[in-house]
Amino acid sequence: MKRSRPNRPWVVLVTLFLVTVLASPVSATVEPERPGYVAAKAFRNADLDIPVVRQAVSELGAERAQAVRQRLARLGATEQPARIDARSGRFETMWPATPLVPGTGVGNNLTWSQLQLVGPPATTTEALETAA
């Protein structure tokens, strides 16, 4: 004959309550931030920062803008996103006028067959072999 246990739901409730109460302070522990030794010794003078000065082609003088437009045309890049570093006169940003990778972007009509490929390379190794 099986011996039946008396139904004691209060034991289960008390156990759950104790587990919850005892476990909650563990999650409330927060370790204070301690800056590293080197970070505490760091010094930065704002006067030593070199500000970035970039200009759009439309912001350049007429003569300089014409020279930049000629360089962009030789490179096959568009004028609108191009930015010039004011100090060096070099391009800081430019986008190619034609897509380099097939995709679904605006104006991207390039296909894998135009690149003489069946589809995108499956692996990095295959991409490197194709490029070589």
C-alpha positions in Angstrom: 0.0 0.0 0.0 1.3 3.4 -1.0 1.7 6.0 1.6 0.3 9.3 0.6 1.9 12.6 1.5 -0.2 15.3 3.0 -0.8 18.2 0.7 1.2 21.1 2.0 1.2 24.0 -0.5 2.4 26.4 2.2 5.8 24.6 2.2 6.2 25.2 -1.5 5.2 28.9 -1.1 7.6 29.5 1.8 10.4 27.8 -0.1 9.8 30.0 -3.2 9.6 33.1 -1.0 12.9 32.3 0.7 14.7 31.6 -2.5 13.4 34.8 -4.1 14.3 36.9 -1.0 17.8 35.4 -0.6 18.6 35.6 -4.4 17.5 39.2 -5.0 20.5 41.0 -3.3 22.9 39.1 -5.6 21.5 40.8 -8.7 21.7 44.3 -7.0 25.4 44.1 -6.6 27.1 46.8 -8.7 30.8 47.1 -8.9 32.0 50.7 -8.8 33.9 52.1 -11.8 37.6 52.4 -11.2 39.5 54.2 -13.9 42.8 52.5 -14.9 46.1 53.9 -13.7 47.0 55.1 -17.2 43.6 56.7 -17.8 43.9 58.6 -14.6 47.2 60.1 -15.8 46.0 61.0 -19.3 46.1 64.6 -20.3 44.5 66.2 -23.3 44.8 69.8 -24.2 42.0 71.1 -26.5 44.5 73.6 -28.1 46.4 70.6 -29.6 43.4 69.1 -31.5 43.5 69.7 -35.2 40.0 70.4 -36.4 38.7 68.7 -39.6 38.0 71.2 -42.3 36.2 69.6 -45.2 34.5 71.5 -48.0 32.0 70.5 -50.7 33.1 71.3 -54.3 30.4 74.0 -54.4 32.0 75.8 -51.5 35.4 76.2 -53.3 36.4 79.2 -55.3 35.6 79.0 -59.0 39.2 78.2 -60.2 39.8 75.6 -57.6 36.4 74.1 -58.0 37.0 73.7 -61.8 40.3 71.9 -61.1 38.6 69.5 -58.6 35.8 68.8 -61.1 38.4 67.8 -63.7 40.1 65.5 -61.2 36.7 63.9 -60.3 35.9 63.4 -63.9 39.2 61.6 -64.5 38.5 59.4 -61.5 34.9 58.7 -62.5 33.5 60.0 -59.3 30.5 62.2 -58.7 30.7 65.8 -57.4 27.9 65.8 -54.9 29.3 63.5 -52.2 32.9 64.6 -52.7 34.6 66.5 -49.9 38.0 68.2 -50.0 40.3 68.8 -47.1 40.8 72.5 -47.0 44.4 72.4 -45.8 45.8 69.8 -48.1 43.5 70.1 -51.1 43.1 66.3 -51.3 39.9 64.4 -51.4 38.6 63.3 -48.0 35.5 61.6 -49.3 34.3 60.6 -52.8 32.0 58.0 -54.2 32.4 56.2 -57.5 29.9 57.2 -60.2 29.3 53.6 -61.2 28.6 50.7 -58.8 31.4 48.4 -58.0 29.3 45.5 -56.7 25.9 44.3 -58.1 23.0 45.2 -55.9 19.5 46.7 -55.7 20.5 50.3 -54.9 19.3 53.3 -56.8 21.1 53.5 -60.2 22.8 50.1 -59.6 22.2 48.2 -62.9 25.4 46.1 -62.6 24.9 42.4 -62.8 27.1 39.4 -61.9 27.1 38.4 -65.6 28.7 41.7 -66.5 31.5 40.9 -64.1 31.8 37.5 -65.8 30.6 35.7 -62.7 27.7 33.3 -62.1 26.8 34.9 -58.8 28.4 36.3 -55.6 31.5 34.4 -54.4 30.6 31.8 -51.7 33.7 32.2 -49.7 36.5 34.7 -49.1 39.0 32.4 -50.7 36.9 32.1 -53.8 36.6 35.9 -53.9 40.3 36.3 -53.7 40.9 33.7 -56.4 38.4 35.4 -58.7 40.1 38.8 -58.1 43.6 37.5 -58.9 
